[in-house]
Amino acid sequence: REYFSKIMNDEKTVITEPTLAKATGRVSIMLVRSASDSAGKAVGMFGGVKSIEKIQQKINEFSLGESGYAFMLSGDGTVMCYPAENIQMKENFLSGSFAERPEIKQMAEKMVNGEFSSIIIHNLEKPWQKENVFFCPVGNTKWSVAICVPESQIKESSRDVRNILIYSNA
């Protein structure tokens, strides 16, 4: 297994990509930590399986302003967390139906490459609506988390700031 090879090659902690656990039918990750001898050489590992339900719940509960939301991609482009259940763990932004949209595929490529960046896309479920997507990698994983803010929400906030500045100088 990949995590065993990484541990034996001096990686201290490994968090695997999410997979469907055959025993439980739930999406899980492996958390693995090296076990070392007195000289610091890896001789084994400690590991555990954890469901990603709590991660999904936290990401899916996130909101910003009126309609901003968050989502998370795994290292292969699979949508781990997304507010719409028909997308979460069912779509891959690199190879699925959404990958046909160039801006979605470009965003996913940047995310799985570990970039800390942003991009403007059209909303997945409301393609007429533009969104600003800000994303960054999740430490010790190949995952990336993103925050999406509708362009209309940003414009509304900037108008509010402009109006405050105008009225405060009057």
C-alpha positions, 0 to 999 in steps of 0.5 A, spaced: 500 500 500 502 507 498 501 509 505 506 503 508 511 505 502 511 512 505 512 510 512 517 506 511 521 511 506 521 516 512 514 520 512 512 521 519 504 522 517 500 519 512 493 521 510 490 517 505 485 519 499 478 517 501 475 511 499 469 507 500 470 502 506 467 495 504 465 493 511 461 499 512 459 502 506 462 509 508 467 513 505 473 513 510 480 515 510 486 512 513 490 516 518 497 512 519 503 514 523 510 511 523 513 507 529 520 508 530 526 504 533 531 508 538 535 510 532 529 513 529 528 508 523 521 507 521 520 499 523 512 499 523 506 504 523 500 505 527 493 506 523 486 507 524 480 508 519 476 514 520 469 516 516 469 523 513 462 525 515 464 530 520 469 533 515 463 533 510 459 536 515 463 542 517 465 544 510 458 543 508 455 548 514 460 553 512 457 559 509 459 566 507 454 572 507 448 570 503 450 565 499 457 563 499 459 556 501 465 551 501 467 545 498 473 540 498 476 536 492 481 530 494 487 529 490 484 526 484 479 531 483 473 527 487 468 532 490 469 530 497 465 535 500 459 539 497 453 542 499 449 538 494 449 531 495 448 529 488 455 532 487 459 530 493 463 523 492 459 522 486 463 527 481 470 528 479 472 535 477 478 532 473 474 527 469 467 527 470 461 531 467 463 538 470 470 537 467 467 538 460 467 546 463 474 549 461 474 553 467 471 547 472 477 543 470 482 549 470 480 550 477 480 542 479 487 542 476 490 548 480 487 545 486 490 538 485 496 541 484 496 544 491 496 551 488 493 557 493 489 561 488 483 563 485 479 563 479 472 566 476 467 560 474 460 559 473 456 556 478 455 548 477 447 548 478 446 556 476 451 556 470 448 564 469 451 566 475 459 567 476 462 565 482 469 567 485 473 561 488 478 562 493 482 555 494 488 552 498 491 546 499 490 542 506 496 540 510 499 533 510 494 531 504 493 532 497 486 535 498 484 542 497 479 546 500 475 552 496 470 558 498 465 560 493 462 567 493 457 569 488 460 575 484 453 579 485 455 578 493 462 581 492 459 587 488 453 588 493 459 589 498 463 593 494 457 598 493 455 598 500 463 600 502 462 605 497 456 608 499 459 608 506 465 612 504 460 617 500 456 618 506 461 619 511 465 625 507 458 629 506 
